[in-house]
Amino acid sequence: MSTVVIDVGALSADDVVAVARHGAPVELSLAAREEVTRSRKVIESLADDVTPHYGVSTGFGALATRHIPTELRAQLQRSLVRSHAAGSGPEVEREVIRALMLLRLSTLATGRTGVRLETAEAYAALLNAGITPVVREYGSLGCSGDLAPLAHCALAVMGEGEVRDADGELRPAAEALAAAGIAPVTLHEKEGLALINGTDGMLGTLVLAAHDLRRLLATADISAAMSVEGQLGTDAVFAADLQALRPHPGQADSAANLRAVLAGSAIVASHRGPECTRVQDAYSLRCSPQVHGTARDTLGHAELVASRELAAAVDNPVVTLDGRVESNGNFHGAPVAAVLDFLAISVADVASIAERRTDRFLDVARNHGLNAFLADDPGVDSGHMIAQYTQAAIVSELKRLAAPASVDSIPSSAMQEDHVSMGWAAARKLRKAVDGLTRVLAIELLTAARALDLRAPLTPAPASAAVVAELRTEVPGPGTDRYLAPEIEAAVQYVASGRALGAAESVTGPLR
């Protein structure tokens, strides 16, 4: 895998995914090394100044009024990291922690934080060795950034706390660093603050979620098209000129995907003539582009915010380009928190309409000639009855997860930090929501595939047929009731891996 070069400028979202999820190695550019070294000289010039400088020769937060003598400053940095590494709860996922560390390293590389080069290099070394600090679920209020999660990472760089090595084994940090030939870092003036004042945890989660949602929203169009087809719906409402009457770009893209997947469907063609008495389809079928498109446009806005944040240098204080050391409020997570919440709302809406499409397959009053619950022998067999229950339970959970975290705030640090973003909480619930949407779409796809098989001898669209055929390599077609949970899980992996999207695109070409 290609090395991701960390320069003084912004990382791309693809860079974050490559390092966090796929283990791509990292390397500091020459320009980044030079800028880190240059700005460190600014910090060192202030170390002996009789005038107190926040983060260099003072305490932190509500304790910023105390001037710290030179002989206590190394202890000050250690104490800051140790005390802030106060997370609790389950371990955070490896890819989120790697994204967090990469993004902190990217900020260090800008030269705006004033750390020493060896400290930045230590972060690169941990990433390249596959050493992942143990970070706990709770501890960040999203302001001053993700303090506790970042502090757990800084603690590991110091050779303290717990980590997981490249094999996933839980080990003391000192032991894992020694095995990898990495020397623990003794933090100097300002460095403790520079390692923990950032929005990196919430931003890393946003980037990973956005990457997954791009694939899931295209997959939602595929499963929706298969539902329209399997329920003898019409593709006429997805016509480009009708969609253009309401010119939202996401809606246009979604409708284009639906048209592409439904192209050439003998099932749709079978009821297109004047003998068809249906005036119009239910909203869950007819309005799929409007709902999916809204989510697409929301995602586009979230990606714009993420791109701006990827170009940011978040720390407090910062070393300015002209050599000043200034306090600021850029660590506040509000911009990221808001779009994390916004995405959770759209995720819940896309899942909700998918569940409604699925439910229509199971009801003989609405499924246009299919067996009740798509069962082989209704009454003896239950078919997909309870698969829809599972889907409904997830959708209900997603509605709860859609309640925004960013409207909450709770004061901390003796009222010095009296308004916080709760962006980390928004990130954690979005991550769970993305998983839930994956499962909801998988159940819709599984159910729609069964219905399309039951429409034989009518044949589905070539793209739908390709999706069903690939699914059938792991999940059998219609028949008597079977142990359903493994089939659902196989469908979940089919969607999550991108194989369902790939199967459709093997016929349609790239979907939008």
LINQUI-V899213 format. One record per backbone hydrogen bond with DSSP energy under -0.5 kcal/mol. CO is the residue of the C=O (numbers start at 1). NH is the residue of the N-H. Records with the same first field share a line. If there is no record, write none. Layout:
CO: NH  NH
This chain:
3: 5
4: 6  27
5: 7
6: 29
12: 16
13: 17
14: 18
15: 19
16: 20
17: 21  22
18: 22  24
19: 23
25: 4
27: 6
29: 33
30: 34
31: 35
32: 36
33: 37
34: 38
35: 39
36: 40
37: 41
38: 42
39: 43
40: 44
41: 45
42: 46
43: 46  47
46: 49
53: 56  57  58
55: 190
57: 68
59: 55
60: 63
61: 64
63: 59  66
66: 59
67: 69
69: 72
70: 73
72: 76
73: 77
74: 78
75: 79
76: 80
77: 81
78: 82
79: 83
80: 84
81: 85
84: 86
88: 138
90: 137
93: 97
94: 98
95: 99
96: 100
97: 101
98: 102
99: 103
100: 104
101: 105
102: 106
103: 107
104: 108
105: 109
106: 110
107: 110  112
108: 111
112: 319
116: 119  120
117: 121
118: 122
119: 123
120: 124
121: 125
122: 126
123: 127
124: 128
125: 129
126: 130  131
127: 130
130: 132
131: 133
132: 164
133: 135
135: 92
138: 88
139: 148
141: 422
142: 333
145: 143  147
146: 150
147: 151
148: 152
149: 153
150: 154
151: 155
152: 156
153: 157
154: 158
155: 160
156: 159
157: 185
159: 174
161: 173
162: 134
163: 171
164: 132
165: 168
169: 165
171: 163
172: 176
173: 177
174: 178
175: 179
176: 180
177: 182
178: 181
181: 183
185: 187
188: 191  192
190: 194
191: 195
192: 196
193: 196  197
196: 198
198: 146
199: 203
200: 204
201: 205
202: 206
203: 207
204: 208
205: 209
206: 210
207: 211
208: 212
209: 213
210: 214
211: 215
212: 216
213: 217
214: 218
215: 219
216: 220
217: 221
218: 222
219: 223
220: 224
221: 225
222: 226
223: 227
224: 228
225: 229
226: 230
227: 231
228: 233
229: 232
235: 238
236: 239
239: 243
240: 244
241: 245
242: 245
243: 246
246: 248
247: 249
248: 252
249: 253
250: 254
251: 255
252: 256
253: 257
254: 258
255: 259
256: 260
257: 261
258: 262
259: 263
261: 464
262: 265
263: 462
264: 266
265: 269
266: 270
268: 271
269: 272
273: 276
282: 285  286
283: 287
285: 288
287: 291
288: 292
289: 293
290: 294
291: 295
292: 296
293: 297
294: 298
295: 299
296: 300
297: 301
298: 302
299: 303
300: 304
301: 305
302: 306
303: 307
304: 308
305: 309
306: 310
307: 311
309: 312
310: 11
312: 314
313: 315
318: 320  326
320: 323
324: 320  326
326: 317  318
329: 332
331: 145
333: 337
334: 338
335: 339
336: 340
337: 341
338: 342
339: 343
340: 344
341: 345
342: 346
343: 347
344: 348
345: 349
346: 350
347: 351
348: 352
349: 353
350: 354
351: 355
352: 356
353: 357
354: 358
355: 359
356: 360
357: 361
358: 361  362
359: 362  363
360: 363
362: 364  373
363: 366  367
371: 374
372: 375
373: 384
377: 380  381
381: 379
382: 385
384: 388
385: 389
386: 390
387: 391
388: 392
389: 393
390: 394
391: 395
392: 396
393: 397
394: 398
395: 399
396: 400
397: 401
398: 402
400: 403
405: 408
412: 417
413: 416
416: 418
417: 412
422: 426
423: 427
424: 428
425: 429
426: 430
427: 431
428: 432
429: 433
430: 434
431: 435
432: 436
433: 437
434: 438
435: 439
436: 440
437: 441
438: 442
439: 443
440: 444
441: 445
442: 446
443: 447
444: 448
445: 449
446: 450
447: 451
448: 452
449: 453
450: 454
451: 455
452: 455
453: 456
455: 458
459: 266  267
461: 465
462: 466
463: 467
464: 468
465: 469
466: 470
467: 471
468: 472
470: 473
471: 474  475
482: 484
484: 488
485: 489
486: 490
487: 491
488: 492
489: 493
490: 494
491: 495
492: 496
493: 497
494: 499  500
495: 498
498: 502
499: 503
500: 504
501: 505
502: 506
504: 507  508
505: 509
